């Protein structure tokens, strides 16, 4: 197990004309993003690359941050 502190990240994605919310326990924003992309790819039976292209940062179609309730509970 990684000894870095884990945070609960909440991602909101505009995927296939619907808002999809994903969660990931990860030490960094980047790792949470990868985990959420993998979740979306598995759930929609598409490649990670296809999902990554949709959320490549060229459009304002997703937002990821530490979950507000988790942050409050842990005093961050």
PyMOL CGO cylinders between C-alpha atoms (Angstrom):
from pymol import cmd
from pymol.cgo import CYLINDER

trace = [
    CYLINDER, 0.00, 0.00, 0.00, 1.18, 3.46, -0.87, 0.3, 1, 1, 1, 1, 1, 1,
    CYLINDER, 1.18, 3.46, -0.87, 2.20, 5.38, 2.25, 0.3, 1, 1, 1, 1, 1, 1,
    CYLINDER, 2.20, 5.38, 2.25, 1.04, 8.70, 0.79, 0.3, 1, 1, 1, 1, 1, 1,
    CYLINDER, 1.04, 8.70, 0.79, -2.15, 10.16, 2.22, 0.3, 1, 1, 1, 1, 1, 1,
    CYLINDER, -2.15, 10.16, 2.22, -5.24, 9.26, 0.22, 0.3, 1, 1, 1, 1, 1, 1,
    CYLINDER, -5.24, 9.26, 0.22, -8.05, 11.70, -0.47, 0.3, 1, 1, 1, 1, 1, 1,
    CYLINDER, -8.05, 11.70, -0.47, -11.58, 11.07, -1.70, 0.3, 1, 1, 1, 1, 1, 1,
    CYLINDER, -11.58, 11.07, -1.70, -11.86, 12.75, -5.08, 0.3, 1, 1, 1, 1, 1, 1,
    CYLINDER, -11.86, 12.75, -5.08, -15.19, 13.52, -6.75, 0.3, 1, 1, 1, 1, 1, 1,
    CYLINDER, -15.19, 13.52, -6.75, -15.36, 13.91, -10.51, 0.3, 1, 1, 1, 1, 1, 1,
    CYLINDER, -15.36, 13.91, -10.51, -18.29, 15.30, -12.48, 0.3, 1, 1, 1, 1, 1, 1,
    CYLINDER, -18.29, 15.30, -12.48, -18.17, 14.40, -16.18, 0.3, 1, 1, 1, 1, 1, 1,
    CYLINDER, -18.17, 14.40, -16.18, -20.39, 15.42, -19.08, 0.3, 1, 1, 1, 1, 1, 1,
    CYLINDER, -20.39, 15.42, -19.08, -20.33, 12.06, -20.85, 0.3, 1, 1, 1, 1, 1, 1,
    CYLINDER, -20.33, 12.06, -20.85, -22.68, 10.98, -23.64, 0.3, 1, 1, 1, 1, 1, 1,
    CYLINDER, -22.68, 10.98, -23.64, -25.08, 13.87, -22.96, 0.3, 1, 1, 1, 1, 1, 1,
    CYLINDER, -25.08, 13.87, -22.96, -25.46, 13.04, -19.30, 0.3, 1, 1, 1, 1, 1, 1,
    CYLINDER, -25.46, 13.04, -19.30, -23.77, 14.13, -16.10, 0.3, 1, 1, 1, 1, 1, 1,
    CYLINDER, -23.77, 14.13, -16.10, -21.85, 11.26, -14.53, 0.3, 1, 1, 1, 1, 1, 1,
    CYLINDER, -21.85, 11.26, -14.53, -20.32, 11.45, -11.05, 0.3, 1, 1, 1, 1, 1, 1,
    CYLINDER, -20.32, 11.45, -11.05, -17.33, 9.25, -10.17, 0.3, 1, 1, 1, 1, 1, 1,
    CYLINDER, -17.33, 9.25, -10.17, -15.34, 8.85, -6.97, 0.3, 1, 1, 1, 1, 1, 1,
    CYLINDER, -15.34, 8.85, -6.97, -11.78, 7.69, -6.38, 0.3, 1, 1, 1, 1, 1, 1,
    CYLINDER, -11.78, 7.69, -6.38, -9.51, 7.30, -3.38, 0.3, 1, 1, 1, 1, 1, 1,
    CYLINDER, -9.51, 7.30, -3.38, -6.13, 8.55, -4.57, 0.3, 1, 1, 1, 1, 1, 1,
    CYLINDER, -6.13, 8.55, -4.57, -3.15, 10.57, -3.35, 0.3, 1, 1, 1, 1, 1, 1,
    CYLINDER, -3.15, 10.57, -3.35, -3.22, 13.07, -6.23, 0.3, 1, 1, 1, 1, 1, 1,
    CYLINDER, -3.22, 13.07, -6.23, -5.59, 14.73, -8.68, 0.3, 1, 1, 1, 1, 1, 1,
    CYLINDER, -5.59, 14.73, -8.68, -3.77, 13.03, -11.58, 0.3, 1, 1, 1, 1, 1, 1,
    CYLINDER, -3.77, 13.03, -11.58, -4.17, 9.53, -10.14, 0.3, 1, 1, 1, 1, 1, 1,
    CYLINDER, -4.17, 9.53, -10.14, -7.84, 10.19, -9.38, 0.3, 1, 1, 1, 1, 1, 1,
    CYLINDER, -7.84, 10.19, -9.38, -8.35, 11.38, -12.97, 0.3, 1, 1, 1, 1, 1, 1,
    CYLINDER, -8.35, 11.38, -12.97, -6.80, 8.17, -14.37, 0.3, 1, 1, 1, 1, 1, 1,
    CYLINDER, -6.80, 8.17, -14.37, -8.91, 6.03, -12.03, 0.3, 1, 1, 1, 1, 1, 1,
    CYLINDER, -8.91, 6.03, -12.03, -12.10, 7.81, -13.10, 0.3, 1, 1, 1, 1, 1, 1,
    CYLINDER, -12.10, 7.81, -13.10, -11.24, 7.54, -16.80, 0.3, 1, 1, 1, 1, 1, 1,
    CYLINDER, -11.24, 7.54, -16.80, -10.73, 3.80, -16.29, 0.3, 1, 1, 1, 1, 1, 1,
    CYLINDER, -10.73, 3.80, -16.29, -14.09, 3.52, -14.50, 0.3, 1, 1, 1, 1, 1, 1,
    CYLINDER, -14.09, 3.52, -14.50, -15.90, 5.29, -17.34, 0.3, 1, 1, 1, 1, 1, 1,
    CYLINDER, -15.90, 5.29, -17.34, -14.18, 3.15, -19.98, 0.3, 1, 1, 1, 1, 1, 1,
    CYLINDER, -14.18, 3.15, -19.98, -15.11, -0.10, -18.20, 0.3, 1, 1, 1, 1, 1, 1,
    CYLINDER, -15.11, -0.10, -18.20, -18.72, 0.95, -17.62, 0.3, 1, 1, 1, 1, 1, 1,
    CYLINDER, -18.72, 0.95, -17.62, -19.23, 1.98, -21.25, 0.3, 1, 1, 1, 1, 1, 1,
    CYLINDER, -19.23, 1.98, -21.25, -17.16, -0.86, -22.72, 0.3, 1, 1, 1, 1, 1, 1,
    CYLINDER, -17.16, -0.86, -22.72, -14.82, 1.46, -24.62, 0.3, 1, 1, 1, 1, 1, 1,
    CYLINDER, -14.82, 1.46, -24.62, -11.07, 1.97, -24.54, 0.3, 1, 1, 1, 1, 1, 1,
    CYLINDER, -11.07, 1.97, -24.54, -9.37, 4.23, -22.01, 0.3, 1, 1, 1, 1, 1, 1,
    CYLINDER, -9.37, 4.23, -22.01, -7.92, 6.15, -24.94, 0.3, 1, 1, 1, 1, 1, 1,
    CYLINDER, -7.92, 6.15, -24.94, -11.36, 6.93, -26.31, 0.3, 1, 1, 1, 1, 1, 1,
    CYLINDER, -11.36, 6.93, -26.31, -12.48, 8.32, -22.96, 0.3, 1, 1, 1, 1, 1, 1,
    CYLINDER, -12.48, 8.32, -22.96, -9.21, 10.20, -22.47, 0.3, 1, 1, 1, 1, 1, 1,
    CYLINDER, -9.21, 10.20, -22.47, -9.71, 11.96, -25.82, 0.3, 1, 1, 1, 1, 1, 1,
    CYLINDER, -9.71, 11.96, -25.82, -13.10, 13.24, -24.66, 0.3, 1, 1, 1, 1, 1, 1,
    CYLINDER, -13.10, 13.24, -24.66, -11.61, 14.63, -21.43, 0.3, 1, 1, 1, 1, 1, 1,
    CYLINDER, -11.61, 14.63, -21.43, -8.28, 15.92, -22.77, 0.3, 1, 1, 1, 1, 1, 1,
    CYLINDER, -8.28, 15.92, -22.77, -8.73, 19.42, -21.36, 0.3, 1, 1, 1, 1, 1, 1,
    CYLINDER, -8.73, 19.42, -21.36, -9.69, 21.05, -24.64, 0.3, 1, 1, 1, 1, 1, 1,
    CYLINDER, -9.69, 21.05, -24.64, -13.30, 21.48, -23.46, 0.3, 1, 1, 1, 1, 1, 1,
    CYLINDER, -13.30, 21.48, -23.46, -14.82, 22.41, -20.12, 0.3, 1, 1, 1, 1, 1, 1,
    CYLINDER, -14.82, 22.41, -20.12, -16.60, 19.05, -19.79, 0.3, 1, 1, 1, 1, 1, 1,
    CYLINDER, -16.60, 19.05, -19.79, -15.37, 17.74, -16.43, 0.3, 1, 1, 1, 1, 1, 1,
    CYLINDER, -15.37, 17.74, -16.43, -14.39, 18.87, -12.96, 0.3, 1, 1, 1, 1, 1, 1,
    CYLINDER, -14.39, 18.87, -12.96, -12.46, 16.96, -10.30, 0.3, 1, 1, 1, 1, 1, 1,
    CYLINDER, -12.46, 16.96, -10.30, -11.86, 18.02, -6.72, 0.3, 1, 1, 1, 1, 1, 1,
    CYLINDER, -11.86, 18.02, -6.72, -11.68, 16.63, -3.21, 0.3, 1, 1, 1, 1, 1, 1,
    CYLINDER, -11.68, 16.63, -3.21, -15.18, 15.65, -2.12, 0.3, 1, 1, 1, 1, 1, 1,
    CYLINDER, -15.18, 15.65, -2.12, -16.52, 18.51, 0.06, 0.3, 1, 1, 1, 1, 1, 1,
    CYLINDER, -16.52, 18.51, 0.06, -18.13, 16.24, 2.67, 0.3, 1, 1, 1, 1, 1, 1,
    CYLINDER, -18.13, 16.24, 2.67, -14.96, 14.13, 2.97, 0.3, 1, 1, 1, 1, 1, 1,
    CYLINDER, -14.96, 14.13, 2.97, -12.87, 17.32, 3.25, 0.3, 1, 1, 1, 1, 1, 1,
    CYLINDER, -12.87, 17.32, 3.25, -15.07, 18.64, 6.07, 0.3, 1, 1, 1, 1, 1, 1,
    CYLINDER, -15.07, 18.64, 6.07, -15.09, 15.32, 7.90, 0.3, 1, 1, 1, 1, 1, 1,
    CYLINDER, -15.09, 15.32, 7.90, -11.27, 15.15, 7.81, 0.3, 1, 1, 1, 1, 1, 1,
    CYLINDER, -11.27, 15.15, 7.81, -10.71, 18.80, 8.65, 0.3, 1, 1, 1, 1, 1, 1,
    CYLINDER, -10.71, 18.80, 8.65, -8.99, 19.79, 5.42, 0.3, 1, 1, 1, 1, 1, 1,
]
cmd.load_cgo(trace, "trace")
